């Protein structure tokens, strides 16, 4: 039994004891062959950086040093149309746009109009107009509304291992979750004792069996990521001998090596991110597996030293882009039936602040990606960035309700009944009419 398997089993056994996990994945079954992935970018992505409106005459002045140049300039945007482009770090998304597998949405927002991360994320996930209005999420309620084949019943795949299931997936519909464990390895004897102990308890023995089934999928993803990471870290000098590691160079105070060390650490973090994505794909591509997955990423709160074409936000966008490419590659057998929605709780200010960053804003950008997407389009009722057009004189004014996007996807892709979308999934949302034609 591998080290990762031992860690996974112990996590499954002790989940009820309060263990905290990170990079969580949450899955659900649905009576459809379509796959849906919802990715939450927590911290408020700067949509004017991810999708720069380079064709807006007010853009460059407002953004100052954070502005990204027009297509064809050094580190310029990747063009979408005559107004919008993608950040130069989003190369896979640019390829997807050209392949008509990406729709970019701009000037979008939930009904929330304040600027609290906590409240904004709550509205993004609960599907209501106000924060903390309910303790269930719109996606779980959508699952509840799906028709069930006679005699099939509702059933989740695997076992919930993490305590912090995102609000969007909480509710009556059963879901499962998985997360990489940071627990130390246990010896075989201890594991055997745990298995013997739980063998007499129907609930725990079932959960342990479910964990084993899920682990068979996740372990292969972990091993693949570990092999790729190990290969990437084997650098050679020009004479064919192993090169001194960045960590060793940093010990000598070499500034360049310090930068290399930081980049190496970021690379490891990105590898863990890809590991989660690979695990998600491992579940979703199974014929008997779940059809819906949710996971989140953090670190999008760029108040200071945000950077433009290069910098900290560029690095995060690059990691996201790499992860999405891996998701497509891993989901190849079912990619044509897959839709991925990437959204954030709100946008950021149109102008830069005094610390070379941006503050909490309103209007944002979102992405709809996948083989089932009717892509190659930018959907934006663009309000412009002139002073008179800004929301409260500082933010991109939202002109598209994110719930309209969600309704369109849930209705046309997952076949959630329209009556349920209006009554239980998104109450008080009659003004947010479903956007048609988002999927093929």
HUJOZI-V833549 format. One record per helix or strand. SS is the DSSP state (~ for helix, > for strand). FROM is the first residue (numbers start at 1). TO is the last residue. If there is no record, write none. Layout:
SS;FROM;TO
SS;FROM;TO
This chain:
~;3;17
>;25;28
>;35;41
~;47;50
~;59;66
>;78;79
>;85;86
~;91;98
>;102;109
~;117;126
~;138;145
>;160;160
~;167;169
>;176;178
~;188;198
~;202;232
>;236;236
>;242;242
~;246;251
~;255;284
>;292;297
~;312;330
~;332;337
>;338;344
>;348;349
>;360;360
>;364;369
>;373;373
>;377;379
~;387;389
>;391;391
>;395;395
>;400;401
~;402;412
~;418;425
>;439;439
